[in-house]
Each structure stands twice: as C-alpha cells, then as structure tokens.
Amino acid sequence: MALAHTILTVLCEQPHSGYAISKLFEETIACYWKASQQQIDRELAGMEAKGSVSHQLVPQAGKPTPIQEVLDYFHQHPQQD
C-alpha cells in the first residue's frame, strides 16, 4: 500500500494536521510501517497538487501563527481513474 493511501485512510476518519498524522503513525502502525513527518508532509503536498486533499489554516490559541490542517477532501472529490 502506498503512503498516500494510508494517509487518505487516516483522513477519512477526520481532518488532521501533518504533525497529527505523524503522531498517529507512531502510536498505531510504527511496528509495521515507519514514515517521518517530512515524508508525510511531502506526500500531503503531492496529494494536494493532485486534488486528493486540501488544507485550511487553523488558528491556535496562544500561538502567533496558524497551522495547516488537512481536510477530508477525498469524499467530495473522489479520484477518477
């Protein structure tokens, strides 16, 4: 299974930031599959370029800058083969 498919599976549950996806990987599938946060971020950028996901800036309390959160865009725009 490709990293993109695994990320889409995670995003089908709910929106997550790239950091949150990385932490989920560490907590759940790290014994089977390792992916660094940098790998996940690169994959998310490629997935967004293909239209599989989108992002939204989400402000955080107490932080000067917003973070990027990946949205569950896959359901509204299924990939065409």
C-alpha positions as CSV (number, residue, x, y, z in Angstrom):
1,M,0.0,0.0,0.0
2,A,1.3,3.4,-0.9
3,L,1.9,6.1,1.8
4,A,-0.8,8.3,0.1
5,H,-3.4,5.5,0.5
6,T,-2.6,5.2,4.2
7,I,-2.8,8.9,4.7
8,L,-6.2,9.0,2.9
9,T,-7.4,6.2,5.2
10,V,-6.5,8.3,8.3
11,L,-8.1,11.4,6.8
12,C,-11.4,9.5,6.1
13,E,-11.9,9.4,9.9
14,Q,-11.4,13.2,10.4
15,P,-9.2,16.1,9.4
16,H,-5.6,16.1,10.8
17,S,-2.5,18.2,10.5
18,G,0.6,16.6,9.1
19,Y,2.1,16.5,12.6
20,A,-1.0,14.7,14.0
21,I,-0.8,12.1,11.2
22,S,2.8,11.6,12.0
23,K,1.9,11.0,15.7
24,L,-0.9,8.6,14.7
25,F,1.6,6.6,12.7
26,E,4.0,6.4,15.7
27,E,1.2,5.3,18.0
28,T,-0.6,2.8,15.8
29,I,1.4,1.4,12.9
30,A,5.1,2.1,13.7
31,C,5.8,-1.5,14.2
32,Y,4.7,-2.2,10.6
33,W,5.4,1.0,8.8
34,K,7.7,3.9,9.5
35,A,7.1,7.3,7.9
36,S,8.8,10.5,9.1
37,Q,6.9,13.7,9.4
38,Q,8.9,15.1,6.5
39,Q,7.8,12.1,4.3
40,I,4.2,12.7,5.3
41,D,4.4,16.4,4.6
42,R,5.9,15.8,1.2
43,E,3.2,13.3,0.4
44,L,0.5,15.7,1.5
45,A,1.9,18.4,-0.7
46,G,1.8,16.0,-3.7
47,M,-1.7,14.8,-2.8
48,E,-2.9,18.4,-2.7
49,A,-1.3,19.1,-6.1
50,K,-3.3,16.2,-7.5
51,G,-6.5,17.4,-5.8
52,S,-6.9,14.5,-3.4
53,V,-6.7,16.7,-0.3
54,S,-7.0,20.3,0.6
55,H,-5.8,22.3,3.6
56,Q,-7.1,25.1,5.7
57,L,-5.3,27.4,8.1
58,V,-6.5,26.8,11.6
59,P,-5.5,29.4,14.2
60,Q,-4.2,28.0,17.5
61,A,-4.8,29.8,20.9
62,G,-1.6,31.1,22.3
63,K,0.4,30.7,19.1
64,P,1.4,33.6,16.9
65,T,0.9,31.8,13.6
66,P,-1.8,29.4,12.4
67,I,-1.1,25.8,11.5
68,Q,-2.1,23.9,8.3
69,E,-4.7,21.3,8.8
70,V,-5.5,18.7,6.1
71,L,-9.2,18.4,5.3
72,D,-11.1,15.3,4.3
73,Y,-11.5,16.5,0.7
74,F,-11.4,12.9,-0.7
75,H,-15.1,12.3,-0.1
76,Q,-16.3,15.3,-2.0
77,H,-13.9,14.7,-4.9
78,P,-13.2,11.0,-5.5
79,Q,-10.3,10.3,-7.8
80,Q,-11.2,9.3,-11.4
81,D,-9.2,6.5,-13.0
